[in-house]
């Protein structure tokens, strides 16, 4: 007998909860904000709205289903199952934070603060949760397949991201590496820079776009479902030993960008989640390209 679906509600700590964790009580948090010319009332209101949204979504889960809840900080320790329907209750960025831990499960994005969030990935209201959960079970062509990017190291470490993957130094130093196409005949170019960014169409409104605009790139930005990635080298440094002829490009399906580390340490992380990082050292290599896995966002 097959297992009943499980609704997994993903959320993150609110600003109010973070203030309480830091200051201990509501009164002390209110005093801290008032001393800086701010009121705690708006922060508390958004907290109440978020908690109510979680309760509303939880009550919309069918009685025959199983359910679970996970906080963003615990995502890297949570075991998602094939029969899960993932309900992200919060901001657009929380969908990206969750996507890297999934393997094809349908995702429903619930916006807890309409008008404050862009709503690119959290497109729905809490009142739609019941119908969306039913849709998710037989999503079919009602789920958008959003392209993701992956990094695979030569020691089998693997990292997925929905917006972008960053490779660079752990601090603000320069990192050295060799950058190539991944083909056996390509020796690559020795470079020194502050890092490399590889992004998707979903990330085209964020960090990737800022680099695209800065360079005045004529390459069209990909759409979220396009099987295409853009990459940029940040602040490449020309010297007798390092070049700057390969500082931007695009990758289609089956194409890879290969980077070989020539520094003591390099970090690789996705979608701003620096706590979940691959660490590489001298001589290690990593391949970047379109992931076989995509994000199935229920529409």
N, C-alpha and C positions, 0 to 999 in steps of 0.2 A: 504494500500500500504506500502510495507516495505521500510525502509530508505536506501538511497544509502550508500555504504561504506564510512567510514571516515579514511583518512590517518592521523595518529598522528605522527609528526616528533619530536623526542626527541633529545635534544642536551644539552651541558653544556658550560658554559663560557670558553673561551680559556685563555691560559696563558697571552696573550696580553691584553685581556679585564680585567683580574684581575690586571695586572700591571697598566692599565689606571685608574681603580677604586681606586687604592692605591695612585698613583702619580699624577693623574690629566691630564697630557698631554703626548704626544708621546716623546717630547724632555726631559722631566723630567724622564720618564721611561728609555729612552736610556742612560741618564747620570747615573742613578742609576746602571744599568747593567754594563756600561763601567767602573765605579769605582770599580767593582768587577771582572774585566777582562773578561766580557761577552759582546756579541753584541746583540742588539735587532733585527737584521735583520732576524735571524733564527726563532725567536719567532713570528715576524710579518708575515713571510712566511707561517708558520703553521696556523696562524690565517686566512690568506687569503685563504689557501687551504680548511680549514674547512667551511668558509662562502660560498665559491664557491660550495663545496659539498652539502651544505644545499640548495642552489639555484638550483643546478642540480636535486636533488631529488624532490624538490617541483615542478619543471617544468615537472617531469615525472608522477605526479599524474594525472590520467584520468580526463578529463573535467567534466564528469558526477559524479565524487566523490566530497565529502566534504573534507576539510583538516583543520588541526589545528597544532599548534606548542607549545611545552612545554619545559621549561628549567629545568634542573635537580633539582634545588633548589625548584621548584614549584610542583614536582611530588606528594607530599603528599596532595596537595590541588586540584589536577586535577582529574576530573571525567571521567574515561575511560568507554566507552559504548561497548556492546556486538558486535556491527558491526564494531568496529575499526580494522584497520590494523596498527600495531605499527612499525614505522621505526626508529630505533636507529642509529643516525648518530654521530659516535665518536669512543670511545674505548670499549674494552671488558667489563671493569668495569661498563660502563654506562648501558649495557644490564642487568647486575645483579642488579644495582640500580633500574631499571624500573620493573623488573620481579615481585617484591613483591607487586606491585600495580595492577597486572593484574589478570584476571580470565579466562584464556584460549584463549585470543586473539592471533592471529598469530603475530610473531615478525620477522622483517627483520633487520639484522645487516649490516650496511654500514661502511666500514673502511675508515676513512678520511686521514689516514697516513700509507699506506701499507709499511711494512718493519720496522716501528717503533712500531706498535702494534702487539702483538702476533697473532691476528686474530682468536682466538678460538671461539668467539661468534660473532664478526663482520667479517663475512667471505666473504663479497661481495664488489664489486666496485660500485661507483656511477653510472657508465654507465649501470649497470644491473638493476637499480631501476625499470624501467617500466615493464620489464618482471617479476621481483620478486613480484611486486604488484599484477599482474594478477595471478601468481601462488598462492599467499597467500589467495586469495578468495576461491580457491578450492584446498587447500594444500594437504589434504588427507595424503597419506603416504610419502609425500615430506616434511612434518614437523616433526622434531625430538621432541619427548616428553622428556624433561629433568627433572629429579627428583628434587623436591624442599623439603625443610625442614620447619616445622612449629612449633611454640611455642604457646600453648593455656593456658592462666592463669585461675585460678579458678573464677575470676570476669569477664570472657568472653573476655578479651583482647586477640588479636590474632596477630601474627607476622609471615610473610613468608620471606624466603630467598632462593636464588639460590645457593650460595656458602656455607655459614655457618651461624649459630647463635651462638652468644657469650652471656654467662650469667656470671655476676661477679660484683665486686665492681665498683662504679662510678669513683674511682681514682686508686691509686696503693696500696690500703690496702688489707688485707685478708678479705674474706667474709665467713660466716658460713652458712651451710645449711645441709639438709638431702637428700641423693641421693639414689633412688631405682628404681625398674623396673616398678612401676605403678600398680602392682598387689596388691590386697587388703591384702594379707597375708605377703607381704614384708614390714618390718618396715623401710628399708633403712639403710644407714650408715651415721652417723654424720661426716661431713668433714669440714675442714678449708683449703681454697686454694685461688689462685688468679683468679679462674673462671673455667668454663666448656665450651668447644667448641664442637658443633655438626655440622658435615659437610657432603656434598654431593659429588658425583663424579665430578661435575663441579668444585667444590672447591678443587679438589685433586691436583691442581698444585700450590696452594697458602698456606694459613695459616694452613690448615688441613695437608698438606704434610709435613710441617716443624715439626709439632708435631709427625707425623707418623715416620719420619726419626729419630727424637731425641729419641723416645722410642725404636727404633729398632723393630717395630711391625712386626709380621709375618702374620697379617691379610691382605689379598689382598685389595688394594685400589679399591673402586667402580669406574665403568665407569659412565659418565654423565647420561646415561639412566637406569642404574641399580637401582632397587627398594631397595636400601640399603644405610644406613648411618653409619658413624663412629663417635665415640665421645671420647674425652680425657679430663681428669681433669688436670688443669695446676698447678703445684707446690703444690700438696697436702701436708699438714703438719700433721705428726703423733704426737699425744699427748694422755694423759690419757682419754681425752674426744672425740678425733677425730681419724678416721682411714684412711687407704690408700689402702684398699683391692679392692676398685672399682674405678679404675682410667682410664679405657679404655674399649671399647666394640663396638659392632655393633648393628644396629637396622634394622630389616626387616619390610615389610609392616604389619601393625597391631600391631607392638611392640612399646612401649613407654618408655621413660626415665622420671622419675618423680623427681622433685626437690622441696623441701619445704624450704622456707627461714627461717633462724634463726639469721638474722642480721637486723639492722635498715633499710637498704636499699640495694636493688640489682637492677641492670639494665640489660635489655635484648635487644640486637639489632642485626640486620642482615646485612651482606655484608658491614661492615664498616660504615653504615649510623647511626652514633651516635646521629644525630639530631632527628631521628625517633626512639624513645626508649620506651619500656615498663618499668615502674618502679614498683617494688614489695617491700613489707615490711614484717615485722615479721608475720609468720604464713601462709602467702600466698604460694600457690603451683602453679607449671607450668608443663605441660606435653609437651614433645618434641618427634616428630616422623616424618614419611614421610607425606607430605602434599597431600591432595586429588587433589590439583591443581598442574599442571606441566607447564613448559615453553614450548610453541609451537614455536620452532625456525625453520623458513622456510629455507630449503636447496636448 
